[in-house]
Amino acid sequence: MSVAILKDRAQLVERLKEWQRVVKLSRKPRRSEYLMVAKVTGAGIIIIGLLAFVIRMLLHLGTLLKG
């Protein structure tokens, strides 16, 4: 085998070991953690939607006042 292939294989093995450590440390989120993430995500979606709506209405109002 060439040196490059051995180097690539060693890097792959190291990467897999790192991922294995992460998986061992990870756990399923508690219900309270999951609900908090869902609430924050939902609030963010609503805020962005409202902001887009306000901008759209202002642009529409601007075109009505011009013409």
mmCIF file of the N, C-alpha and C atoms, coordinates in Angstrom:
data_MODEL
# 
_entry.id   MODEL 
# 
loop_
_atom_site.group_PDB 
_atom_site.id 
_atom_site.type_symbol 
_atom_site.label_atom_id 
_atom_site.label_alt_id 
_atom_site.label_comp_id 
_atom_site.label_asym_id 
_atom_site.label_entity_id 
_atom_site.label_seq_id 
_atom_site.pdbx_PDB_ins_code 
_atom_site.Cartn_x 
_atom_site.Cartn_y 
_atom_site.Cartn_z 
_atom_site.occupancy 
_atom_site.B_iso_or_equiv 
_atom_site.pdbx_formal_charge 
_atom_site.auth_seq_id 
_atom_site.auth_comp_id 
_atom_site.auth_asym_id 
_atom_site.auth_atom_id 
_atom_site.pdbx_PDB_model_num 
ATOM 1   N N  . MET A 1 1  ? 0.840   -1.192 0.000  1.00 0.00 ? 1  MET A N  1 
ATOM 2   C CA . MET A 1 1  ? 0.000   0.000  0.000  1.00 0.00 ? 1  MET A CA 1 
ATOM 3   C C  . MET A 1 1  ? 0.878   1.246  0.000  1.00 0.00 ? 1  MET A C  1 
ATOM 4   N N  . SER A 1 2  ? 0.361   2.273  -0.593 1.00 0.00 ? 2  SER A N  1 
ATOM 5   C CA . SER A 1 2  ? 1.149   3.504  -0.621 1.00 0.00 ? 2  SER A CA 1 
ATOM 6   C C  . SER A 1 2  ? 0.985   4.256  0.703  1.00 0.00 ? 2  SER A C  1 
ATOM 7   N N  . VAL A 1 3  ? 1.872   5.196  0.898  1.00 0.00 ? 3  VAL A N  1 
ATOM 8   C CA . VAL A 1 3  ? 1.878   5.984  2.137  1.00 0.00 ? 3  VAL A CA 1 
ATOM 9   C C  . VAL A 1 3  ? 0.607   6.833  2.236  1.00 0.00 ? 3  VAL A C  1 
ATOM 10  N N  . ALA A 1 4  ? 0.133   7.353  1.104  1.00 0.00 ? 4  ALA A N  1 
ATOM 11  C CA . ALA A 1 4  ? -1.065  8.200  1.107  1.00 0.00 ? 4  ALA A CA 1 
ATOM 12  C C  . ALA A 1 4  ? -2.296  7.414  1.574  1.00 0.00 ? 4  ALA A C  1 
ATOM 13  N N  . ILE A 1 5  ? -2.406  6.171  1.111  1.00 0.00 ? 5  ILE A N  1 
ATOM 14  C CA . ILE A 1 5  ? -3.552  5.350  1.501  1.00 0.00 ? 5  ILE A CA 1 
ATOM 15  C C  . ILE A 1 5  ? -3.508  5.059  2.995  1.00 0.00 ? 5  ILE A C  1 
ATOM 16  N N  . LEU A 1 6  ? -2.311  4.752  3.516  1.00 0.00 ? 6  LEU A N  1 
ATOM 17  C CA . LEU A 1 6  ? -2.171  4.495  4.947  1.00 0.00 ? 6  LEU A CA 1 
ATOM 18  C C  . LEU A 1 6  ? -2.503  5.739  5.762  1.00 0.00 ? 6  LEU A C  1 
ATOM 19  N N  . LYS A 1 7  ? -2.090  6.902  5.268  1.00 0.00 ? 7  LYS A N  1 
ATOM 20  C CA . LYS A 1 7  ? -2.378  8.156  5.958  1.00 0.00 ? 7  LYS A CA 1 
ATOM 21  C C  . LYS A 1 7  ? -3.884  8.415  5.974  1.00 0.00 ? 7  LYS A C  1 
ATOM 22  N N  . ASP A 1 8  ? -4.543  8.215  4.827  1.00 0.00 ? 8  ASP A N  1 
ATOM 23  C CA . ASP A 1 8  ? -5.984  8.406  4.747  1.00 0.00 ? 8  ASP A CA 1 
ATOM 24  C C  . ASP A 1 8  ? -6.716  7.453  5.676  1.00 0.00 ? 8  ASP A C  1 
ATOM 25  N N  . ARG A 1 9  ? -6.243  6.215  5.731  1.00 0.00 ? 9  ARG A N  1 
ATOM 26  C CA . ARG A 1 9  ? -6.889  5.229  6.596  1.00 0.00 ? 9  ARG A CA 1 
ATOM 27  C C  . ARG A 1 9  ? -6.719  5.613  8.068  1.00 0.00 ? 9  ARG A C  1 
ATOM 28  N N  . ALA A 1 10 ? -5.537  6.084  8.435  1.00 0.00 ? 10 ALA A N  1 
ATOM 29  C CA . ALA A 1 10 ? -5.288  6.510  9.820  1.00 0.00 ? 10 ALA A CA 1 
ATOM 30  C C  . ALA A 1 10 ? -6.177  7.688  10.188 1.00 0.00 ? 10 ALA A C  1 
ATOM 31  N N  . GLN A 1 11 ? -6.357  8.622  9.268  1.00 0.00 ? 11 GLN A N  1 
ATOM 32  C CA . GLN A 1 11 ? -7.232  9.768  9.517  1.00 0.00 ? 11 GLN A CA 1 
ATOM 33  C C  . GLN A 1 11 ? -8.675  9.310  9.689  1.00 0.00 ? 11 GLN A C  1 
ATOM 34  N N  . LEU A 1 12 ? -9.093  8.351  8.870  1.00 0.00 ? 12 LEU A N  1 
ATOM 35  C CA . LEU A 1 12 ? -10.453 7.833  8.967  1.00 0.00 ? 12 LEU A CA 1 
ATOM 36  C C  . LEU A 1 12 ? -10.668 7.151  10.316 1.00 0.00 ? 12 LEU A C  1 
ATOM 37  N N  . VAL A 1 13 ? -9.708  6.356  10.747 1.00 0.00 ? 13 VAL A N  1 
ATOM 38  C CA . VAL A 1 13 ? -9.819  5.668  12.030 1.00 0.00 ? 13 VAL A CA 1 
ATOM 39  C C  . VAL A 1 13 ? -9.899  6.678  13.162 1.00 0.00 ? 13 VAL A C  1 
ATOM 40  N N  . GLU A 1 14 ? -9.083  7.727  13.105 1.00 0.00 ? 14 GLU A N  1 
ATOM 41  C CA . GLU A 1 14 ? -9.123  8.771  14.141 1.00 0.00 ? 14 GLU A CA 1 
ATOM 42  C C  . GLU A 1 14 ? -10.475 9.476  14.162 1.00 0.00 ? 14 GLU A C  1 
ATOM 43  N N  . ARG A 1 15 ? -10.997 9.785  12.986 1.00 0.00 ? 15 ARG A N  1 
ATOM 44  C CA . ARG A 1 15 ? -12.294 10.458 12.897 1.00 0.00 ? 15 ARG A CA 1 
ATOM 45  C C  . ARG A 1 15 ? -13.393 9.580  13.483 1.00 0.00 ? 15 ARG A C  1 
ATOM 46  N N  . LEU A 1 16 ? -13.360 8.290  13.186 1.00 0.00 ? 16 LEU A N  1 
ATOM 47  C CA . LEU A 1 16 ? -14.363 7.371  13.727 1.00 0.00 ? 16 LEU A CA 1 
ATOM 48  C C  . LEU A 1 16 ? -14.276 7.273  15.240 1.00 0.00 ? 16 LEU A C  1 
ATOM 49  N N  . LYS A 1 17 ? -13.062 7.309  15.784 1.00 0.00 ? 17 LYS A N  1 
ATOM 50  C CA . LYS A 1 17 ? -12.898 7.292  17.240 1.00 0.00 ? 17 LYS A CA 1 
ATOM 51  C C  . LYS A 1 17 ? -13.488 8.552  17.868 1.00 0.00 ? 17 LYS A C  1 
ATOM 52  N N  . GLU A 1 18 ? -13.287 9.700  17.224 1.00 0.00 ? 18 GLU A N  1 
ATOM 53  C CA . GLU A 1 18 ? -13.863 10.951 17.730 1.00 0.00 ? 18 GLU A CA 1 
ATOM 54  C C  . GLU A 1 18 ? -15.383 10.878 17.728 1.00 0.00 ? 18 GLU A C  1 
ATOM 55  N N  . TRP A 1 19 ? -15.963 10.391 16.642 1.00 0.00 ? 19 TRP A N  1 
ATOM 56  C CA . TRP A 1 19 ? -17.417 10.271 16.553 1.00 0.00 ? 19 TRP A CA 1 
ATOM 57  C C  . TRP A 1 19 ? -17.950 9.300  17.599 1.00 0.00 ? 19 TRP A C  1 
ATOM 58  N N  . GLN A 1 20 ? -17.214 8.229  17.849 1.00 0.00 ? 20 GLN A N  1 
ATOM 59  C CA . GLN A 1 20 ? -17.637 7.250  18.844 1.00 0.00 ? 20 GLN A CA 1 
ATOM 60  C C  . GLN A 1 20 ? -17.685 7.895  20.230 1.00 0.00 ? 20 GLN A C  1 
ATOM 61  N N  . ARG A 1 21 ? -16.716 8.742  20.542 1.00 0.00 ? 21 ARG A N  1 
ATOM 62  C CA . ARG A 1 21 ? -16.713 9.441  21.837 1.00 0.00 ? 21 ARG A CA 1 
ATOM 63  C C  . ARG A 1 21 ? -17.929 10.349 21.953 1.00 0.00 ? 21 ARG A C  1 
ATOM 64  N N  . VAL A 1 22 ? -18.256 11.048 20.889 1.00 0.00 ? 22 VAL A N  1 
ATOM 65  C CA . VAL A 1 22 ? -19.410 11.951 20.907 1.00 0.00 ? 22 VAL A CA 1 
ATOM 66  C C  . VAL A 1 22 ? -20.695 11.161 21.126 1.00 0.00 ? 22 VAL A C  1 
ATOM 67  N N  . VAL A 1 23 ? -20.843 10.054 20.436 1.00 0.00 ? 23 VAL A N  1 
ATOM 68  C CA . VAL A 1 23 ? -22.052 9.240  20.568 1.00 0.00 ? 23 VAL A CA 1 
ATOM 69  C C  . VAL A 1 23 ? -22.169 8.681  21.983 1.00 0.00 ? 23 VAL A C  1 
ATOM 70  N N  . LYS A 1 24 ? -21.055 8.297  22.579 1.00 0.00 ? 24 LYS A N  1 
ATOM 71  C CA . LYS A 1 24 ? -21.092 7.777  23.944 1.00 0.00 ? 24 LYS A CA 1 
ATOM 72  C C  . LYS A 1 24 ? -21.521 8.842  24.945 1.00 0.00 ? 24 LYS A C  1 
ATOM 73  N N  . LEU A 1 25 ? -21.124 10.086 24.706 1.00 0.00 ? 25 LEU A N  1 
ATOM 74  C CA . LEU A 1 25 ? -21.465 11.175 25.627 1.00 0.00 ? 25 LEU A CA 1 
ATOM 75  C C  . LEU A 1 25 ? -22.872 11.722 25.414 1.00 0.00 ? 25 LEU A C  1 
ATOM 76  N N  . SER A 1 26 ? -23.417 11.525 24.241 1.00 0.00 ? 26 SER A N  1 
ATOM 77  C CA . SER A 1 26 ? -24.731 12.094 23.945 1.00 0.00 ? 26 SER A CA 1 
ATOM 78  C C  . SER A 1 26 ? -25.832 11.294 24.629 1.00 0.00 ? 26 SER A C  1 
ATOM 79  N N  . ARG A 1 27 ? -26.956 11.975 24.818 1.00 0.00 ? 27 ARG A N  1 
ATOM 80  C CA . ARG A 1 27 ? -28.104 11.323 25.441 1.00 0.00 ? 27 ARG A CA 1 
ATOM 81  C C  . ARG A 1 27 ? -29.374 11.895 24.834 1.00 0.00 ? 27 ARG A C  1 
ATOM 82  N N  . LYS A 1 28 ? -30.449 11.210 25.066 1.00 0.00 ? 28 LYS A N  1 
ATOM 83  C CA . LYS A 1 28 ? -31.740 11.671 24.585 1.00 0.00 ? 28 LYS A CA 1 
ATOM 84  C C  . LYS A 1 28 ? -32.164 12.878 25.420 1.00 0.00 ? 28 LYS A C  1 
ATOM 85  N N  . PRO A 1 29 ? -32.663 13.945 24.796 1.00 0.00 ? 29 PRO A N  1 
ATOM 86  C CA . PRO A 1 29 ? -33.059 15.117 25.582 1.00 0.00 ? 29 PRO A CA 1 
ATOM 87  C C  . PRO A 1 29 ? -34.261 14.811 26.468 1.00 0.00 ? 29 PRO A C  1 
ATOM 88  N N  . ARG A 1 30 ? -34.273 15.441 27.642 1.00 0.00 ? 30 ARG A N  1 
ATOM 89  C CA . ARG A 1 30 ? -35.428 15.299 28.528 1.00 0.00 ? 30 ARG A CA 1 
ATOM 90  C C  . ARG A 1 30 ? -36.612 16.011 27.904 1.00 0.00 ? 30 ARG A C  1 
ATOM 91  N N  . ARG A 1 31 ? -37.786 15.662 28.358 1.00 0.00 ? 31 ARG A N  1 
ATOM 92  C CA . ARG A 1 31 ? -39.004 16.263 27.811 1.00 0.00 ? 31 ARG A CA 1 
ATOM 93  C C  . ARG A 1 31 ? -38.977 17.785 27.960 1.00 0.00 ? 31 ARG A C  1 
ATOM 94  N N  . SER A 1 32 ? -38.531 18.275 29.111 1.00 0.00 ? 32 SER A N  1 
ATOM 95  C CA . SER A 1 32 ? -38.491 19.725 29.346 1.00 0.00 ? 32 SER A CA 1 
ATOM 96  C C  . SER A 1 32 ? -37.526 20.411 28.370 1.00 0.00 ? 32 SER A C  1 
ATOM 97  N N  . GLU A 1 33 ? -36.379 19.781 28.089 1.00 0.00 ? 33 GLU A N  1 
ATOM 98  C CA . GLU A 1 33 ? -35.430 20.352 27.141 1.00 0.00 ? 33 GLU A CA 1 
ATOM 99  C C  . GLU A 1 33 ? -36.023 20.383 25.733 1.00 0.00 ? 33 GLU A C  1 
ATOM 100 N N  . TYR A 1 34 ? -36.682 19.304 25.367 1.00 0.00 ? 34 TYR A N  1 
ATOM 101 C CA . TYR A 1 34 ? -37.283 19.225 24.042 1.00 0.00 ? 34 TYR A CA 1 
ATOM 102 C C  . TYR A 1 34 ? -38.374 20.292 23.881 1.00 0.00 ? 34 TYR A C  1 
ATOM 103 N N  . LEU A 1 35 ? -39.216 20.440 24.900 1.00 0.00 ? 35 LEU A N  1 
ATOM 104 C CA . LEU A 1 35 ? -40.284 21.435 24.832 1.00 0.00 ? 35 LEU A CA 1 
ATOM 105 C C  . LEU A 1 35 ? -39.721 22.849 24.765 1.00 0.00 ? 35 LEU A C  1 
ATOM 106 N N  . MET A 1 36 ? -38.640 23.112 25.483 1.00 0.00 ? 36 MET A N  1 
ATOM 107 C CA . MET A 1 36 ? -38.023 24.443 25.450 1.00 0.00 ? 36 MET A CA 1 
ATOM 108 C C  . MET A 1 36 ? -37.496 24.745 24.047 1.00 0.00 ? 36 MET A C  1 
ATOM 109 N N  . VAL A 1 37 ? -36.832 23.796 23.430 1.00 0.00 ? 37 VAL A N  1 
ATOM 110 C CA . VAL A 1 37 ? -36.318 23.997 22.069 1.00 0.00 ? 37 VAL A CA 1 
ATOM 111 C C  . VAL A 1 37 ? -37.479 24.211 21.100 1.00 0.00 ? 37 VAL A C  1 
ATOM 112 N N  . ALA A 1 38 ? -38.552 23.452 21.266 1.00 0.00 ? 38 ALA A N  1 
ATOM 113 C CA . ALA A 1 38 ? -39.719 23.602 20.387 1.00 0.00 ? 38 ALA A CA 1 
ATOM 114 C C  . ALA A 1 38 ? -40.350 24.983 20.555 1.00 0.00 ? 38 ALA A C  1 
ATOM 115 N N  . LYS A 1 39 ? -40.442 25.468 21.787 1.00 0.00 ? 39 LYS A N  1 
ATOM 116 C CA . LYS A 1 39 ? -41.028 26.795 22.040 1.00 0.00 ? 39 LYS A CA 1 
ATOM 117 C C  . LYS A 1 39 ? -40.173 27.900 21.432 1.00 0.00 ? 39 LYS A C  1 
ATOM 118 N N  . VAL A 1 40 ? -38.868 27.815 21.636 1.00 0.00 ? 40 VAL A N  1 
ATOM 119 C CA . VAL A 1 40 ? -37.968 28.848 21.104 1.00 0.00 ? 40 VAL A CA 1 
ATOM 120 C C  . VAL A 1 40 ? -37.995 28.847 19.580 1.00 0.00 ? 40 VAL A C  1 
ATOM 121 N N  . THR A 1 41 ? -37.992 27.666 18.989 1.00 0.00 ? 41 THR A N  1 
ATOM 122 C CA . THR A 1 41 ? -38.052 27.560 17.527 1.00 0.00 ? 41 THR A CA 1 
ATOM 123 C C  . THR A 1 41 ? -39.363 28.126 16.999 1.00 0.00 ? 41 THR A C  1 
ATOM 124 N N  . GLY A 1 42 ? -40.465 27.767 17.632 1.00 0.00 ? 42 GLY A N  1 
ATOM 125 C CA . GLY A 1 42 ? -41.770 28.284 17.217 1.00 0.00 ? 42 GLY A CA 1 
ATOM 126 C C  . GLY A 1 42 ? -41.853 29.792 17.340 1.00 0.00 ? 42 GLY A C  1 
ATOM 127 N N  . ALA A 1 43 ? -41.324 30.328 18.446 1.00 0.00 ? 43 ALA A N  1 
ATOM 128 C CA . ALA A 1 43 ? -41.329 31.780 18.635 1.00 0.00 ? 43 ALA A CA 1 
ATOM 129 C C  . ALA A 1 43 ? -40.498 32.466 17.556 1.00 0.00 ? 43 ALA A C  1 
ATOM 130 N N  . GLY A 1 44 ? -39.354 31.881 17.214 1.00 0.00 ? 44 GLY A N  1 
ATOM 131 C CA . GLY A 1 44 ? -38.513 32.455 16.161 1.00 0.00 ? 44 GLY A CA 1 
ATOM 132 C C  . GLY A 1 44 ? -39.216 32.469 14.815 1.00 0.00 ? 44 GLY A C  1 
ATOM 133 N N  . ILE A 1 45 ? -39.905 31.393 14.502 1.00 0.00 ? 45 ILE A N  1 
ATOM 134 C CA . ILE A 1 45 ? -40.641 31.329 13.236 1.00 0.00 ? 45 ILE A CA 1 
ATOM 135 C C  . ILE A 1 45 ? -41.743 32.382 13.194 1.00 0.00 ? 45 ILE A C  1 
ATOM 136 N N  . ILE A 1 46 ? -42.454 32.536 14.301 1.00 0.00 ? 46 ILE A N  1 
ATOM 137 C CA . ILE A 1 46 ? -43.537 33.530 14.360 1.00 0.00 ? 46 ILE A CA 1 
ATOM 138 C C  . ILE A 1 46 ? -42.977 34.944 14.239 1.00 0.00 ? 46 ILE A C  1 
ATOM 139 N N  . ILE A 1 47 ? -41.889 35.229 14.944 1.00 0.00 ? 47 ILE A N  1 
ATOM 140 C CA . ILE A 1 47 ? -41.296 36.574 14.885 1.00 0.00 ? 47 ILE A CA 1 
ATOM 141 C C  . ILE A 1 47 ? -40.818 36.897 13.479 1.00 0.00 ? 47 ILE A C  1 
ATOM 142 N N  . ILE A 1 48 ? -40.149 35.971 12.829 1.00 0.00 ? 48 ILE A N  1 
ATOM 143 C CA . ILE A 1 48 ? -39.669 36.212 11.466 1.00 0.00 ? 48 ILE A CA 1 
ATOM 144 C C  . ILE A 1 48 ? -40.850 36.388 10.514 1.00 0.00 ? 48 ILE A C  1 
ATOM 145 N N  . GLY A 1 49 ? -41.891 35.594 10.695 1.00 0.00 ? 49 GLY A N  1 
ATOM 146 C CA . GLY A 1 49 ? -43.080 35.735 9.853  1.00 0.00 ? 49 GLY A CA 1 
ATOM 147 C C  . GLY A 1 49 ? -43.760 37.082 10.037 1.00 0.00 ? 49 GLY A C  1 
ATOM 148 N N  . LEU A 1 50 ? -43.885 37.526 11.276 1.00 0.00 ? 50 LEU A N  1 
ATOM 149 C CA . LEU A 1 50 ? -44.494 38.834 11.536 1.00 0.00 ? 50 LEU A CA 1 
ATOM 150 C C  . LEU A 1 50 ? -43.649 39.968 10.965 1.00 0.00 ? 50 LEU A C  1 
ATOM 151 N N  . LEU A 1 51 ? -42.345 39.844 11.108 1.00 0.00 ? 51 LEU A N  1 
ATOM 152 C CA . LEU A 1 51 ? -41.459 40.861 10.554 1.00 0.00 ? 51 LEU A CA 1 
ATOM 153 C C  . LEU A 1 51 ? -41.592 40.928 9.032  1.00 0.00 ? 51 LEU A C  1 
ATOM 154 N N  . ALA A 1 52 ? -41.632 39.796 8.387  1.00 0.00 ? 52 ALA A N  1 
ATOM 155 C CA . ALA A 1 52 ? -41.803 39.763 6.930  1.00 0.00 ? 52 ALA A CA 1 
ATOM 156 C C  . ALA A 1 52 ? -43.147 40.354 6.527  1.00 0.00 ? 52 ALA A C  1 
ATOM 157 N N  . PHE A 1 53 ? -44.186 40.061 7.304  1.00 0.00 ? 53 PHE A N  1 
ATOM 158 C CA . PHE A 1 53 ? -45.515 40.600 7.014  1.00 0.00 ? 53 PHE A CA 1 
ATOM 159 C C  . PHE A 1 53 ? -45.525 42.124 7.130  1.00 0.00 ? 53 PHE A C  1 
ATOM 160 N N  . VAL A 1 54 ? -44.909 42.655 8.187  1.00 0.00 ? 54 VAL A N  1 
ATOM 161 C CA . VAL A 1 54 ? -44.872 44.107 8.384  1.00 0.00 ? 54 VAL A CA 1 
ATOM 162 C C  . VAL A 1 54 ? -44.097 44.775 7.247  1.00 0.00 ? 54 VAL A C  1 
ATOM 163 N N  . ILE A 1 55 ? -42.968 44.206 6.866  1.00 0.00 ? 55 ILE A N  1 
ATOM 164 C CA . ILE A 1 55 ? -42.189 44.776 5.764  1.00 0.00 ? 55 ILE A CA 1 
ATOM 165 C C  . ILE A 1 55 ? -42.993 44.752 4.477  1.00 0.00 ? 55 ILE A C  1 
ATOM 166 N N  . ARG A 1 56 ? -43.653 43.642 4.223  1.00 0.00 ? 56 ARG A N  1 
ATOM 167 C CA . ARG A 1 56 ? -44.471 43.523 3.002  1.00 0.00 ? 56 ARG A CA 1 
ATOM 168 C C  . ARG A 1 56 ? -45.595 44.562 2.985  1.00 0.00 ? 56 ARG A C  1 
ATOM 169 N N  . MET A 1 57 ? -46.242 44.763 4.148  1.00 0.00 ? 57 MET A N  1 
ATOM 170 C CA . MET A 1 57 ? -47.339 45.738 4.215  1.00 0.00 ? 57 MET A CA 1 
ATOM 171 C C  . MET A 1 57 ? -46.809 47.160 4.024  1.00 0.00 ? 57 MET A C  1 
ATOM 172 N N  . LEU A 1 58 ? -45.640 47.457 4.596  1.00 0.00 ? 58 LEU A N  1 
ATOM 173 C CA . LEU A 1 58 ? -45.063 48.787 4.414  1.00 0.00 ? 58 LEU A CA 1 
ATOM 174 C C  . LEU A 1 58 ? -44.709 49.039 2.949  1.00 0.00 ? 58 LEU A C  1 
ATOM 175 N N  . LEU A 1 59 ? -44.147 48.040 2.290  1.00 0.00 ? 59 LEU A N  1 
ATOM 176 C CA . LEU A 1 59 ? -43.826 48.194 0.866  1.00 0.00 ? 59 LEU A CA 1 
ATOM 177 C C  . LEU A 1 59 ? -45.100 48.362 0.036  1.00 0.00 ? 59 LEU A C  1 
ATOM 178 N N  . HIS A 1 60 ? -46.126 47.617 0.386  1.00 0.00 ? 60 HIS A N  1 
ATOM 179 C CA . HIS A 1 60 ? -47.402 47.724 -0.333 1.00 0.00 ? 60 HIS A CA 1 
ATOM 180 C C  . HIS A 1 60 ? -48.033 49.097 -0.092 1.00 0.00 ? 60 HIS A C  1 
ATOM 181 N N  . LEU A 1 61 ? -47.970 49.576 1.122  1.00 0.00 ? 61 LEU A N  1 
ATOM 182 C CA . LEU A 1 61 ? -48.499 50.896 1.449  1.00 0.00 ? 61 LEU A CA 1 
ATOM 183 C C  . LEU A 1 61 ? -47.742 51.975 0.696  1.00 0.00 ? 61 LEU A C  1 
ATOM 184 N N  . GLY A 1 62 ? -46.425 51.803 0.569  1.00 0.00 ? 62 GLY A N  1 
ATOM 185 C CA . GLY A 1 62 ? -45.608 52.769 -0.165 1.00 0.00 ? 62 GLY A CA 1 
ATOM 186 C C  . GLY A 1 62 ? -45.992 52.840 -1.636 1.00 0.00 ? 62 GLY A C  1 
ATOM 187 N N  . THR A 1 63 ? -46.303 51.697 -2.242 1.00 0.00 ? 63 THR A N  1 
ATOM 188 C CA . THR A 1 63 ? -46.711 51.716 -3.659 1.00 0.00 ? 63 THR A CA 1 
ATOM 189 C C  . THR A 1 63 ? -48.096 52.324 -3.814 1.00 0.00 ? 63 THR A C  1 
ATOM 190 N N  . LEU A 1 64 ? -48.971 52.156 -2.811 1.00 0.00 ? 64 LEU A N  1 
ATOM 191 C CA . LEU A 1 64 ? -50.300 52.767 -2.892 1.00 0.00 ? 64 LEU A CA 1 
ATOM 192 C C  . LEU A 1 64 ? -50.238 54.278 -2.771 1.00 0.00 ? 64 LEU A C  1 
ATOM 193 N N  . LEU A 1 65 ? -49.332 54.781 -1.934 1.00 0.00 ? 65 LEU A N  1 
ATOM 194 C CA . LEU A 1 65 ? -49.226 56.223 -1.731 1.00 0.00 ? 65 LEU A CA 1 
ATOM 195 C C  . LEU A 1 65 ? -48.562 56.910 -2.935 1.00 0.00 ? 65 LEU A C  1 
ATOM 196 N N  . LYS A 1 66 ? -47.690 56.213 -3.643 1.00 0.00 ? 66 LYS A N  1 
ATOM 197 C CA . LYS A 1 66 ? -47.015 56.806 -4.806 1.00 0.00 ? 66 LYS A CA 1 
ATOM 198 C C  . LYS A 1 66 ? -47.955 56.931 -6.005 1.00 0.00 ? 66 LYS A C  1 
ATOM 199 N N  . GLY A 1 67 ? -48.763 55.932 -6.172 1.00 0.00 ? 67 GLY A N  1 
ATOM 200 C CA . GLY A 1 67 ? -49.511 55.920 -7.432 1.00 0.00 ? 67 GLY A CA 1 
ATOM 201 C C  . GLY A 1 67 ? -50.941 55.955 -7.233 1.00 0.00 ? 67 GLY A C  1 
# 
